[in-house]
Amino acid sequence: MPDQETTIAYPRRRLARGLLRGLGRVLVPLLTRTQVTGAERFPPSGPLIVVGNHIAAMEVVLMVVHAPRPMEMLGAGDIAAPPLMDAISRLYGFIPVNRGNLDRPALTQALDVLRHGGVLGLFPEGGIWDPGAMEAKRGVAWLSYHARAPILPIGFGSPEGALRATLMFGRPRLVMAIGEPLPPIDLPPGVPRREGLQRAATAIMDAVDNLIPAAYRQQRATITDERFELRLAVHDATGQEIPVPPSLTLTHAEALCKVFYRPAILRIFVKDLRLPAVALQQLELHPSPTDLVAALAPILNYITHDNPGFFPYRFGTPGGLAMGAGVRELYDLAAWARDSGHSLLIQPIRRYRLAGQSEEIVETMPGEAHVW
């Protein structure tokens, strides 16, 4: 590797990471029933990108604890983790990434790790807000291409609530299946770079998916033909239903409805960002237009000024922009209803089928909806 000016040392935080990894190797077997296969496939030296599917925090724990070499993790820098995991991750240290926006410092630091022959851990899906339906991000392929680093795929299997079960001494059954290393990414001639990187990222994620135990892989792929619609009614002070003014028609209602049926997104707003948006989680209680405006205003401010890439990063540019537009439209409608003394009834509806079944399932309560 050529000598280059670096922005991050590797390995770093040796004492803290050594203590945490040692503690983890004692506690994980005691608090979980973890099966690890393919450990011998972990390359003993050289730059390496370790990737896996991401359902919850336990995948990070297993990746760090069972790696035979010190691992530098890429993690969310735009949203804080729950208090316990946030404290542990700060003690261990990671490279924070401002997801949804071009974060050159994070990419430079990640390349530094690889150019020093280090191990970089990341999750190509970029988060857990839409498990089972998420496209791999191109960053993993970009890093492998520029650092000439092979990729080690890992398929994790863990039940929902595995971290909670671990902390409550429930000893959940976890699986960590390590696959064969993939060679560094090369881009095919004649293919636009963006397309080539996306193809490579998808192939990497396919390798990960093939390692996920069958039972967990089936859970990720049970929903098909998913569609959304938003039923909306406006009533005046006498209780009479009135039409929505044409200028306030929700033209992005389907995208907005999808937000309501992705509970992880609303939890980010309420729990992680601590925005007063609980009313959006309780539409079945028919919140007033005043409450809706109070919930939507800080979200609009966040996605407009603080993190414009919030929705596009998670749901792709067209879908993400449509979601943001839907939030804006609902805010405008709620503000009009509030100022006019009207009430709003909002009912998000989700339709889908389970794989292999013809019957359509209809859900009208986002809080009780089936998730991937």
C-alpha positions in Angstrom: 0.0 0.0 0.0 1.4 3.5 -0.8 2.0 5.8 2.0 -0.7 8.4 2.3 -1.6 11.1 4.8 -4.2 9.6 7.0 -7.1 11.1 9.0 -7.6 8.2 11.4 -5.3 5.8 13.2 -5.7 2.0 12.9 -5.8 0.2 15.0 -7.0 2.6 17.7 -8.5 2.6 21.2 -6.7 -0.7 21.8 -7.3 -0.8 25.5 -11.0 0.0 25.5 -11.7 -2.2 22.5 -9.7 -5.1 23.9 -11.6 -4.9 27.2 -15.0 -4.7 25.4 -14.2 -7.6 23.1 -12.9 -9.7 25.9 -16.1 -8.9 28.0 -18.2 -9.7 25.0 -16.6 -13.1 24.5 -17.5 -14.0 28.1 -21.0 -12.6 28.1 -22.3 -13.6 24.7 -22.0 -17.4 25.3 -23.6 -16.9 28.7 -26.5 -14.7 27.7 -27.2 -16.1 24.2 -27.2 -19.4 22.4 -25.0 -18.3 19.4 -24.0 -20.6 16.6 -21.0 -19.4 14.5 -20.1 -21.2 11.3 -17.3 -20.5 8.8 -15.0 -18.8 11.3 -12.0 -20.3 9.4 -12.9 -18.2 6.4 -11.9 -14.9 8.0 -8.7 -13.8 6.3 -5.8 -13.5 8.8 -4.3 -10.4 7.2 -4.8 -7.6 4.7 -7.6 -5.1 4.1 -11.1 -6.5 4.5 -14.6 -5.3 4.5 -17.0 -7.3 6.7 -20.6 -7.0 5.8 -23.9 -8.5 7.1 -27.6 -8.1 7.2 -28.9 -5.8 9.9 -32.0 -6.4 11.9 -31.0 -4.9 15.3 -28.1 -4.2 17.6 -27.0 -7.8 18.2 -25.5 -8.2 14.7 -23.0 -5.4 15.6 -22.2 -7.1 18.8 -21.6 -10.5 17.2 -19.5 -9.0 14.3 -17.2 -7.2 16.7 -16.9 -10.0 19.3 -16.3 -12.9 16.9 -13.9 -11.1 14.5 -10.4 -12.4 15.1 -8.9 -9.0 14.2 -9.6 -5.5 15.5 -12.6 -4.1 13.6 -13.4 -0.5 12.8 -17.2 0.0 12.4 -19.1 2.4 10.2 -22.2 3.6 12.1 -25.0 6.1 12.0 -23.7 9.6 12.8 -27.0 11.4 12.1 -29.1 9.7 14.7 -28.1 8.6 18.2 -28.6 5.0 19.2 -30.6 4.0 22.3 -28.8 5.1 25.5 -27.1 1.8 26.4 -25.9 1.1 22.9 -24.9 4.7 22.4 -22.7 4.6 25.5 -21.1 1.3 24.4 -20.5 2.5 20.9 -18.9 5.8 22.1 -16.6 3.8 24.4 -15.7 1.4 21.6 -15.5 4.2 19.0 -16.7 4.1 15.4 -16.6 6.1 12.2 -19.9 8.2 12.2 -21.6 8.6 8.8 -24.1 11.3 8.0 -26.4 9.1 6.1 -28.3 10.6 3.2 -25.8 13.3 2.6 -22.3 13.1 1.0 -20.0 12.5 4.0 -16.5 12.8 2.5 -14.7 12.7 5.9 -16.3 9.4 6.8 -15.4 7.9 3.4 -11.8 9.1 3.7 -11.5 7.6 7.2 -12.9 4.3 6.0 -10.4 4.2 3.2 -7.6 5.0 5.6 -8.5 1.9 7.6 -8.4 -0.3 4.6 -5.2 1.2 3.2 -3.6 0.4 6.5 -4.6 -3.3 6.0 -7.4 -3.0 8.5 -10.8 -4.5 8.9 -13.9 -2.4 8.3 -17.3 -3.5 9.4 -20.6 -2.2 7.9 -24.1 -3.1 6.9 -24.8 -2.5 3.2 -28.5 -1.9 3.7 -27.6 1.2 5.8 -30.2 0.7 8.6 -33.2 -1.2 9.8 -36.2 1.0 8.9 -37.5 -1.2 6.1 -36.0 -4.7 6.7 -36.5 -7.2 3.9 -37.2 -4.5 1.3 -34.1 -2.4 1.3 -31.6 -2.0 -1.5 -27.9 -2.2 -0.7 -26.1 1.1 -0.7 -23.3 1.7 -3.2 -20.8 2.7 -0.5 -19.7 -0.8 0.2 -18.8 -1.4 -3.5 -17.1 2.1 -3.7 -14.9 1.3 -0.7 -13.9 -2.1 -2.0 -13.2 -0.7 -5.5 -11.0 2.2 -4.3 -9.1 0.3 -1.6 -8.9 -3.0 -3.5 -10.3 -4.7 -0.5 -12.1 -8.1 -0.5 -15.5 -8.5 1.2 -16.4 -11.1 3.8 -20.2 -11.7 3.8 -22.0 -12.8 7.0 -25.6 -13.9 7.3 -27.1 -13.3 10.7 -30.2 -14.9 12.1 -31.8 -13.4 15.2 -35.4 -13.1 16.5 -37.1 -9.8 16.9 -36.2 -8.3 20.3 -33.0 -10.3 20.6 -31.1 -7.5 22.4 -33.9 -7.1 24.9 -34.0 -10.9 25.4 -30.3 -11.0 25.9 -30.4 -8.3 28.6 -33.3 -10.0 30.3 -31.4 -13.3 30.4 -33.7 -14.9 27.9 -30.8 -16.5 26.0 -32.1 -16.0 22.5 -30.8 -18.3 19.7 -28.6 -16.4 17.3 -26.8 -17.5 14.1 -23.7 -16.1 12.5 -22.9 -17.7 9.2 -19.6 -16.5 7.6 -19.3 -17.0 3.9 -16.4 -17.2 1.4 -14.5 -13.9 0.9 -15.5 -12.1 -2.3 -12.8 -10.5 -4.4 -12.3 -6.7 -4.6 -14.9 -5.0 -6.8 -14.0 -4.3 -10.4 -16.2 -2.2 -12.6 -17.1 -3.7 -16.0 -16.0 -1.6 -19.0 -18.7 0.3 -20.8 -21.1 0.5 -17.8 -21.7 3.8 -16.0 -19.9 3.9 -12.7 -23.0 4.5 -10.7 -24.8 1.6 -12.3 -21.7 -0.7 -11.9 -21.3 0.1 -8.2 -25.0 -0.5 -7.6 -24.8 -3.9 -9.4 -21.8 -4.8 -7.3 -23.5 -3.7 -4.0 -26.6 -5.8 -4.9 -24.4 -8.8 -5.6 -22.7 -8.3 -2.2 -26.1 -8.2 -0.5 -27.2 -11.3 -2.4 -24.2 -13.1 -1.0 -25.2 -12.1 2.5 -28.9 -13.0 1.9 -27.8 -16.5 0.8 -26.1 -17.0 4.1 -29.1 -16.1 6.3 -30.7 -19.2 7.8 -33.8 -20.3 5.9 -36.2 -19.5 8.7 -35.0 -15.9 9.0 -34.7 -15.4 5.3 -38.3 -16.4 4.9 -39.3 -13.8 7.4 -37.6 -11.1 5.3 -39.5 -12.0 2.1 -43.1 -12.8 3.1 -44.8 -9.6 1.8 -45.6 -9.0 -1.8 -47.8 -6.7 -3.8 -47.7 -4.0 -1.1 -49.9 -1.0 -1.8 -51.0 2.0 0.2 -54.0 4.4 0.2 -55.0 7.2 2.5 -58.6 7.8 3.4 -59.2 11.4 4.5 -62.3 13.2 5.7 -62.8 16.8 6.7 -65.7 17.8 9.0 -66.8 21.3 9.9 -67.8 22.5 13.3 -71.3 21.0 12.9 -70.0 17.6 12.0 -70.9 17.9 8.4 -68.3 16.4 6.0 -67.0 19.0 3.5 -64.7 18.6 0.5 -61.0 19.3 0.6 -60.1 22.4 -1.3 -58.4 21.5 -4.6 -55.3 23.4 -3.7 -54.9 21.2 -0.6 -55.4 17.8 -2.2 -52.8 15.3 -1.1 -51.1 14.3 -4.4 -48.5 12.2 -2.5 -50.9 10.4 -0.3 -49.5 6.9 -1.1 -46.0 7.8 -0.2 -47.2 9.5 3.0 -49.2 6.4 3.9 -46.1 4.3 3.7 -44.4 6.5 6.3 -47.2 5.5 8.8 -46.6 1.8 8.0 -42.9 2.0 8.7 -42.9 2.2 12.5 -39.1 2.5 12.7 -39.3 5.8 10.9 -41.8 7.3 13.3 -39.7 5.9 16.2 -36.7 7.8 14.9 -38.6 11.0 15.0 -40.1 10.4 18.4 -37.5 8.5 20.4 -34.1 9.2 18.7 -34.7 12.8 17.6 -37.2 13.5 20.4 -39.6 15.4 18.2 -43.1 15.9 19.5 -44.6 13.7 16.9 -46.5 11.1 19.0 -49.8 12.2 17.3 -48.6 10.6 14.1 -48.2 7.2 15.9 -51.8 7.5 17.2 -53.9 8.3 14.2 -56.6 5.9 15.4 -57.2 8.4 18.3 -58.1 11.0 15.7 -55.7 13.8 16.8 -56.9 17.3 16.3 -55.5 19.5 13.5 -53.7 21.5 16.1 -51.9 18.3 17.3 -51.1 17.3 13.8 -49.6 20.6 13.0 -47.5 20.4 16.2 -46.3 17.0 15.2 -45.6 17.7 11.5 -43.9 21.1 11.9 -40.6 19.9 13.6 -40.4 17.0 11.1 -40.7 19.4 8.2 -38.0 21.5 9.7 -35.7 18.5 10.2 -36.1 17.1 6.7 -35.9 20.5 5.1 -33.0 22.1 7.0 -31.2 19.6 9.2 -31.2 16.4 7.1 -32.7 16.8 3.6 -31.5 13.3 2.7 -33.4 11.6 5.5 -36.2 10.1 3.3 -34.2 9.8 0.0 -31.4 7.9 1.7 -33.8 5.4 3.2 -36.4 4.9 0.3 -34.5 6.1 -2.8 -34.7 9.6 -4.3 -38.1 9.4 -6.0 -39.8 7.7 -3.1 -38.1 9.8 -0.5 -38.9 13.1 -2.1 -42.5 11.9 -2.5 -42.6 11.2 1.3 -41.3 14.6 2.1 -43.8 16.2 -0.2 -46.6 14.2 1.4 -45.5 15.4 4.9 -45.6 19.0 3.6 -49.1 18.5 2.0 -50.5 17.0 5.2 -49.1 19.9 7.2 -50.7 22.4 4.9 -54.0 20.6 5.1 -53.9 20.3 8.9 -53.0 24.0 9.3 -55.9 25.0 7.1 -58.3 22.7 9.1 -57.0 24.2 12.4 -57.4 27.8 11.2 -60.9 27.0 9.8 -62.2 25.2 12.9 -62.5 21.9 11.1 -61.6 18.4 12.1 -59.6 15.7 10.2 -60.0 12.0 10.1 -57.0 10.2 8.6 -56.9 6.5 8.0 -53.8 4.9 6.4 -54.6 1.7 4.6 -52.1 -1.0 3.6 -52.8 -3.9 1.2 -50.5 -6.8 0.5 -50.2 -10.6 0.1 -48.0 -13.1 1.7 -45.7 -14.9 -0.6 -47.3 -18.0 -2.1 -50.9 -16.9 -1.1 -53.5 -15.3 -3.2 -55.6 -13.7 -0.5 -55.1 -10.0 -0.1 -54.6 -8.7 3.5 -55.9 -5.3 4.4 -54.6 -3.3 7.4 -56.1 -0.1 8.8 -54.1 0.2 12.0 -50.4 1.0 11.4 -49.6 0.4 15.1 -50.7 -3.2 14.8 -49.3 -3.8 11.3 -47.3 -6.8 10.2 -43.6 -5.8 9.7 -41.0 -7.5 7.5 
